[in-house]
Amino acid sequence: MTTRKQIKSVAVKKVLKTTPVKVAAVKPFTSTQRDCIKQGEMLYSQLSLKVKHALGKLVLPVESKRHHYIASTPGAGKTWTVQNTADKYKVELFKIQGVATMNAVAIQLATAAYNSPTKKMIIWIDDCDSLFIERDSLSVMKGALDEDRNILAWNKNMSAQIAIYERSSSASDVRRGEAMRNFQSEDGVGLSIPTDNMRFIITSNRFLAAPNSNLNTVRKMDEAAIHDRVNYKEYNLDKNSSWGWIAYTLIKSTTLNVDIHQKHILLDWMYNNWERLPSTSMRSVKELIADMLNYKRNYPDHWQSRLSSTPIKPT
């Protein structure tokens, strides 16, 4: 015999099954925001094409220069685009990221060249802006990027560092020491590493002086020399184009575990708080998404705690 309670339970289940869940309407983007997203789409296409060329996946009739330098203000998607394009085309990259000294770069390149002496390599130098500020580093990079010279010559005494690596209990350190010893200069000072088999992609927030600009300092002359040795492209973005790129990229993405409603909420919040965001990269977007997914009830409070108390970037 069916009880009244059972009948009520069945009725509730039917209602739940047939009644759609009410979801708050997605706030439409403003006309200004829609224009920004159009700018972002253009930037996305241009940058993707540039990176595809840099990775050797866009074959041109005449390839005048082997190396590439992509400069922009922060938030243009350089790192994101290189990594995702490399993943898409299954291109192997030797990454040098966040390195502050030419000493560290020389050691990494020596190890790479020693481990793969005949292999064609794509060397991706990312977020290493200090390498293009100091004169010594600029001079070294000029040689590495010169397709007639093809040598990275780091003229610092490395003997003590080599000895430390060779005595290490770590197999990787010992291998590093062997690599450095192999490329040690004839006089025993510094390293001389051939770059014939290397294709450099440099992504940086630092713009280089152009060869036809006012080269009134030695550093600017060095910058111009590097500019002249690479396929150079720069993107000087304002808030609209930078936010537009992030918006277009996020809306297009299918891998970030948020629906279109959540994307709209996040993008609108970023747009309205842009000047107080400490960072406007895709890394920051991922952090905000993590807050949204981990703290479903109070993620706005977590977002708010990430903001600077005063504006830190121009509008």
Sequence and secondary structure as in RCSB ss.txt:
>XXXX:A:sequence
MTTRKQIKSVAVKKVLKTTPVKVAAVKPFTSTQRDCIKQGEMLYSQLSLKVKHALGKLVLPVESKRHHYIASTPG
AGKTWTVQNTADKYKVELFKIQGVATMNAVAIQLATAAYNSPTKKMIIWIDDCDSLFIERDSLSVMKGALDEDRN
ILAWNKNMSAQIAIYERSSSASDVRRGEAMRNFQSEDGVGLSIPTDNMRFIITSNRFLAAPNSNLNTVRKMDEAA
IHDRVNYKEYNLDKNSSWGWIAYTLIKSTTLNVDIHQKHILLDWMYNNWERLPSTSMRSVKELIADMLNYKRNYP
DHWQSRLSSTPIKPT
>XXXX:A:secstr
   HHHHHHHHHHHHHHHS           HHHHHHHHHHHHHHHHHHHHHHHHTT S  S    S EEEEESTT
S HHHHHHHHHHHTT   EEEES   HHHHHHHHHHHHHHSTT  EEEEEES GGGGTSHHHHHHHHHHH TTT 
EEEE S  HHHHHHHHH S HHHHHHHHHHHHTB TTSSSEEEE TTEEEEEEES     TTS   SHHHHHHHH
HHHHSEEEEE   HHHHHHHHHHHHHH SSSS  HHHHHHHHHHHHHTGGG S  SHHHHHHHHHHHHH TTTHH
HHHHHHS SS  S  
